[in-house]
Amino acid sequence: MARDQLIEQILDHLLVMGGDADRLTGAAAGYNRLNRTDLRAIEVLRGGGMTAGELARALSVTSGATTRVIDSLVAAGHVQRKPDSHDRRRVLVELTPAAVLLVDRTFERLRDDIRSALEEYPEQDLQAVARFLTDVRGLLRAHLGRLSRPIDR
């Protein structure tokens, strides 16, 4: 296949994958009896504890919506509020071990299947895929920022 055709095929796959990922998130949320925002919060908190404000920015929701998400997740036993060990005035929201297990179990088969597919690639290809995904994520964040601002007309 010609280089230009490969690039177009990759671009087409990326566009379609966004919808696929969105549908997977919806299915995973329903499977776990969560709404999408609660599941996204759990996924974001996998990176470590954060303040309610940091979580609100990561989820792109209001502070009021974030409070409702946190309260819901606390009630379900998925997160806990803890004082920040470095600044006792700050409160961090952290995942409980049960929430980590929930996400791990939900996506375990997908991760295993992707890992099996990646095992077929030579290391050089894996390096290219990793570099490509890093670049694409950076571009997605940049364009999210651009599209989050209203158009001046």
C-alpha positions in Angstrom: 0.0 0.0 0.0 1.3 3.5 -0.9 2.5 5.7 1.9 -0.3 8.3 1.3 -2.9 5.6 1.5 -1.5 4.2 4.7 -1.6 7.7 6.3 -5.2 8.2 5.2 -6.1 4.7 6.6 -4.5 5.6 9.9 -6.4 9.0 10.0 -9.7 7.2 9.3 -9.0 4.7 12.0 -8.3 7.4 14.5 -11.5 9.3 13.8 -13.6 6.1 14.1 -11.8 5.0 17.3 -13.0 8.1 19.1 -16.6 6.9 18.7 -15.5 3.3 19.6 -13.9 4.5 22.8 -16.9 6.5 23.7 -19.2 3.5 23.2 -16.8 1.4 25.3 -16.8 3.9 28.1 -20.7 3.9 28.1 -20.8 0.1 28.1 -18.1 -0.1 30.9 -20.0 2.5 33.0 -23.3 0.6 32.6 -21.6 -2.7 33.4 -20.4 -1.2 36.7 -23.6 0.6 37.4 -21.9 4.0 37.2 -22.6 7.0 35.0 -20.0 8.0 32.5 -18.7 10.9 34.6 -18.2 8.7 37.6 -16.3 6.2 35.6 -14.2 8.9 34.0 -13.4 10.3 37.5 -12.2 6.8 38.6 -10.1 6.6 35.5 -8.6 10.0 36.1 -7.9 9.2 39.7 -5.9 6.1 38.7 -3.0 8.5 38.3 -3.1 9.4 42.0 -5.1 11.5 44.5 -6.1 15.1 43.5 -8.0 17.9 44.9 -11.7 18.5 43.9 -10.5 21.5 41.8 -7.9 19.4 39.9 -10.5 16.7 39.3 -13.0 19.3 38.0 -10.4 20.5 35.5 -9.5 17.0 34.5 -13.2 16.1 33.9 -14.0 19.5 32.4 -17.0 19.9 34.7 -18.1 22.6 37.2 -17.2 22.5 40.8 -20.8 21.7 41.8 -20.8 18.7 39.4 -17.5 17.6 40.8 -18.9 17.7 44.3 -21.8 15.5 43.2 -19.4 13.1 41.5 -17.2 12.8 44.6 -20.2 12.4 46.9 -21.6 9.7 44.7 -18.2 7.9 44.5 -17.7 8.2 48.3 -21.2 6.7 49.0 -20.4 3.8 46.6 -17.1 3.2 48.4 -15.0 4.0 45.3 -13.2 7.1 46.6 -12.2 8.6 49.9 -11.4 12.1 51.0 -8.0 12.4 52.8 -6.0 15.3 54.1 -2.9 16.1 52.0 0.1 14.9 53.9 2.1 17.9 52.6 -0.6 20.6 53.2 -3.2 19.7 55.8 -5.4 22.5 54.5 -5.9 20.6 51.3 -8.2 17.6 50.9 -7.3 14.9 48.3 -9.7 12.6 46.6 -8.2 9.1 46.3 -9.4 5.8 44.9 -10.1 2.9 47.3 -8.5 -0.4 46.5 -12.0 -1.7 45.5 -12.3 1.0 42.8 -8.8 0.1 41.4 -9.9 -3.5 41.3 -13.2 -2.5 39.6 -11.4 -0.7 36.8 -8.8 -3.5 36.5 -11.4 -6.2 36.2 -13.5 -4.1 33.7 -10.7 -3.6 31.2 -8.5 -6.7 32.0 -9.6 -8.7 29.0 -9.2 -5.7 26.6 -5.7 -5.1 28.0 -4.8 -8.8 27.6 -6.1 -8.9 24.0 -4.1 -5.7 23.2 -1.0 -7.1 24.9 -1.3 -10.3 22.8 -1.7 -8.2 19.6 1.4 -6.1 20.5 3.5 -9.2 21.3 3.3 -9.9 17.5 5.2 -6.6 16.7 8.9 -6.3 16.6 10.5 -3.9 19.2 11.2 -1.3 16.5 7.5 -1.2 15.6 6.5 -1.0 19.2 8.8 2.0 19.6 7.1 3.7 16.6 3.6 2.9 18.0 4.5 4.3 21.4 6.0 7.5 19.9 2.9 7.9 17.6 0.5 7.5 20.4 2.4 10.0 22.5 2.4 12.5 19.6 -1.3 11.9 18.9 -2.3 12.4 22.6 -0.4 15.7 22.6 -2.1 16.8 19.4 -5.5 15.8 20.9 -4.9 18.0 24.0 -3.7 20.9 21.9 -6.8 20.7 19.7 -9.1 20.3 22.6 -7.8 23.6 24.0 -8.3 25.2 20.6 -11.8 23.9 20.2 -12.7 24.7 23.8 -12.6 28.4 23.0 -15.6 29.9 21.1 -15.0 31.1 17.6 -14.8 34.8 17.2 -17.2 35.8 14.4 
